[in-house]
Amino acid sequence: MRVLVTGYTGQLGYDVVQIGSEIGLNMLGIGSKDLDITNEAAVAYYVKELHPDAIIHCAAYTAVDKAEDDKKMCWNVNVEGTKHLAKAAREIDAKFLYISTDYVFNGEGELPFLETDKINPIGYYGFTKFEGEKVVKQLLDQWFILRISWVFGINGNNFVKTMLRLAETGNELNVVGDQVGSPTYTFDLARLIIEMIQSDKYGVYHASNEGFCSWAEFAQEIFRQANADVKVNSISTEEYPTRAVRPKNSRMSKQKLIENGFRPLPKWQDALEHYINEIKKEVK
């Protein structure tokens, strides 16, 4: 099976290519320097020449705050880029897996969001990711949409790396404690994606590591596992203003994964332990 993966220079795309290659799939990972996905003609030519059996679309404009001001670029990447790739996939009858986000929901309430719940993004980034979802559904028959949250992986910057870096310079931190969701380790997620793309169990799914926590609780567990003596002060969203509004409830139900025979991802604490051990190997 030949699989094209966009966003290879990011956290998830990198791990997807590694995991797929390990089980013998013909993986081709590309970044923005290899292909400008906002150029429709370039995308059509590239995909037709490569002729993959599947496209895993990890590339995205993910600067949530910047998106509020840089709307044109965010739209071009997340909506137009997705449209160009989906059209190209349709031309060669390739499967298509689109990575979406918890930001498509409004973040209200305390119950986990179902795949079928009303979409109501509160920021421009989430709005463009939902528009990308609609494009995929409209243009294709063989599609997967995978909504994820709070991503961390080896290849790139993330909350875990930021916390570990801050632990080296201070012993007390303020971290938001009223936004609750699930961390997602790209290594675990990549294994699910590779399993999924080889199936024909199409549809919308939620995928993140099992269990819920606040950002403050996530930080506390990072420091505990890293044996870092850092005090975490849990603060409110209002005490940490950002350009884009963040959803307070990013809990997502993964019941559909289980119903379709996919294994849930490990608990987020176990995923974090695995990740910290991998980081330690890199340092040595």
Sequence and secondary structure as in RCSB ss.txt:
>XXXX:A:sequence
MRVLVTGYTGQLGYDVVQIGSEIGLNMLGIGSKDLDITNEAAVAYYVKELHPDAIIHCAAYTAVDKAEDDKKMCW
NVNVEGTKHLAKAAREIDAKFLYISTDYVFNGEGELPFLETDKINPIGYYGFTKFEGEKVVKQLLDQWFILRISW
VFGINGNNFVKTMLRLAETGNELNVVGDQVGSPTYTFDLARLIIEMIQSDKYGVYHASNEGFCSWAEFAQEIFRQ
ANADVKVNSISTEEYPTRAVRPKNSRMSKQKLIENGFRPLPKWQDALEHYINEIKKEVK
>XXXX:A:secstr
 EEEEE TTSHHHHHHHHHHHHTT EEEEE TTT  TT HHHHHHHHHHH  SEEEE      HHHHTT HHHHH
IIIIIHHHHHHHHHHHHT EEEEEEEGGGS   SSS B TTS    SSHHHHHHHHHHHHHHHH SSEEEEEE S
EE SSS  HHHHHHHHHTT SEEEEE S EE  EEHHHHHHHHHHHHTS   EEEE  EES EEHHHHHHHHHHH
TT   EEEEE GGGS  SS   SB  B  HHHHHTT   EEEHHHHHHHHHHHHHHHH 
